[in-house]
Amino acid sequence: MRRLLVASLLALSASGAFAAEIPGLPKISTERREQLVRDGFRYDKLPPELRARIDQDETQRLCTEYRNEPPPEVAAHIEKLARDSIVFPQDGNFLGDWKKGEALSLNGYGLRMGDDPKRQVGGNCYACHEMSPTELSYGTLGPSLKAYGKLRDYDREAIKEAYIKIYNPNATVACSTMPRFGTNKILSIDDIRHILAFLFDPESPVNRAE
């Protein structure tokens, strides 16, 4: 059990999720930490799609190296990498169906070993954010998004900015803890448009805050 716990914590650390050393574990180099992750998950026996979850990309390596507090020049480099990864809707339309966006926001399915690849992966937005005022269960890791569009006068530039944050939040915060939904292909462009509609459509419950 302890070995599994340590391996899991090291996996999170390798992904750049932790900004500091884990209490109770010895301080080790990034290289040693990554090797422990590989050993713990029998890296050489994993299929390529699962190896990709353990291998850090450049952004993850830099955020791990600087404990999520990179110096300005490194932060600027990370943000440029993120901006370069963003693909915008070809038709220029950023809003989809808010009802589909609501379903995606509530859906936490996907990205686990053994999950059905044909089943819709969700954004699981409520795990970190308050959104609709009628939803009683939500996380507080991220800011409240209640009345998000209304507070921004449904401005088109604000919609585009929110698209960027969802597609790759590292474009605005170098070592953001928010998932890179678009860049990592967790959500499709249409999925992101539906979630944006949930945030910005005047008829969405998000913008009918009490």
N, C-alpha and C positions, 0 to 999 in steps of 0.2 A: 504493500500500500504506500509506504513512504517513498519507494522508488518511483511509483507512478505519479505521486504528488510532485516530487522534485522534477520529474521529466516534464510534467504539465507546466509548472512554473517557469522552467527554463525555456519551454516553447514560447510562452508569452513574452518572456524577456527577449528572446531572439527576434520576435516580430516587432520589437520596438515599443511594446505596450507598457513596460515599466520604465519610469524615469530615474529610479534609484535602485541600489542593491536590495535584494530580498532579505529581510531580517532573518537571522539564523543560518543563512547560507554563506559560505566563504566568498570573499571577493575574488573574482577570476576575470581573465581577459576575455574580450569578445570572441577571439578565436577559440579559446578553450570552451566557452559557453556553447558556441555553435557545434563544436565536436561532441559535447555531452548530449545535445539535442539529437544529433544524428545517431549516436550510440543508443540513446533511450528509445528511439522510434525505429531502430533497425533500418536505417536509411537505405542501405544497399539492397534491401528486399522490397522497398516501396515502389509502386508504379510511378511513372514520370509525373502524373497529375498531382500526386500526393507529395512527391519530392519538392515540387514547386511551392508548396505551402511552408516548407521548412527553410528553403534557400532564401536568404534575404536579397532584395534588390538594393539598388544604390541608396534610395531614400531610407529604407529600413536600417541599412548598415550605418548611415550617418546619424540617424536619430538615436540608435543604440549607442554609438560611440560617444555622443554628446549628451546622453541621458535626457533626450528630448528638449534640450536647451542649447541648440547650435548657435555659434557666433553669427553675427549679421551676414557675413559673406557666404557662409555655408547655408544659412536659412534662405538667402536669395537664390542660391543654386538649386536647393530643393524645390522652392516655389516655381522656378523656371521649368524644372523637370515635370512638375505637375501640370503647369499650364500647357506645355507641349503635348501632354498626353490626352488632352480634352478633345472630344469629338462632339461638335454641335449638331443639332437636327438639321438635315439638309434643306428642309422646307422653311426653316426659320421659326417654326411654331414650337413654343416651349410648354404649352399647356395641353393636357389630355383630358381624361374623364376623372373628376374628383372622386366619384364613387369607387372606381378602380384603385385610385390612390389611397383611399381610406382602407380598402382591403389589404393593399400592400403594406401600409403602415402598421396594421395589426398583425400581419403574417410574419412569424419568426422562423419559418421553415427553410432548411437548406444548408449546404456547405458542410454537412457531416458525412463521415464515411458510411456508406450504405444507403444514403438518401436516394430516392427515386429521381433520376435526372429529368424525367418528364413532368414532374410536379413543379408548380410555380414557386420560385424562391422569393421570399419576402424581404422587405426593408427593415422590419422589426423596429420601426422608428420610436415606438412607445417605450422601448427598453431604456431610452436615454432622454426623451423629450415629452413634455406635456404638449398636446395638440388640441384635439376637440375638448371643449369644456365639459362634455357629457361623459368622457372617459375618466374613470376614477383610478385606474391602475396605470402608472407611468413612472419612468425613471427620472432622475435629476442630474445625471452626469452632464447632460447638455442643457442649454437654456430652454425656457418655455417658448413654444412656437404658437401659442394661442393668439388668435387674431393677427397672424403673421402678415397676410396680404393686406388686410384692412389698415394696419399700422403703417404700411408702406405705400398707401394709396394705390395699390395694385399696379405700381410702376413697372414698366417693361424692363428697365435696367436692373431693378431689384429682382425681377424674375430670372433674368440671365445670371445675375450674381448667385442666386440660390441654386441654379442649375450647376454652376461651376463648383459650388461647395459640396453638392451631392456627388457630382461626377468624380471630383478629386479634391477633397478639402485641403490637401497640402498646398494647393495653389494660393490659399489665403493665410493658412497657419501651417508653417513648415512641418511641424511634427504633431499634427492634429491626431487625437485619438479616434476620430470619426473614420469609419471604413471608407475606402476608396471605391464606392459602389460602381462607378462607370469604368474607371481604369482597370479594375480587377474583374470586370464582367460579372459582378454580382447581380446587377440590375441592367436591363436593356435601356436604350434611349427612350423607348416608349414607356417603360416602367417609371423612369425618372420624370417624364412628362406628366404621368398620372399623379405622382406624388406632389409635383409642383402645383397641379390643379387643386389638390387637396389643401395646399397651403395658400393658394392665391384666388381660387374661384370665389366670388362673393356669395355664392349659394352653399359653399362648403360649410360644414359645422365648425370648422376651425375659425372662420370669420364671423360666425354668429355668436360670438362670446357674450356671456351675460354681463 
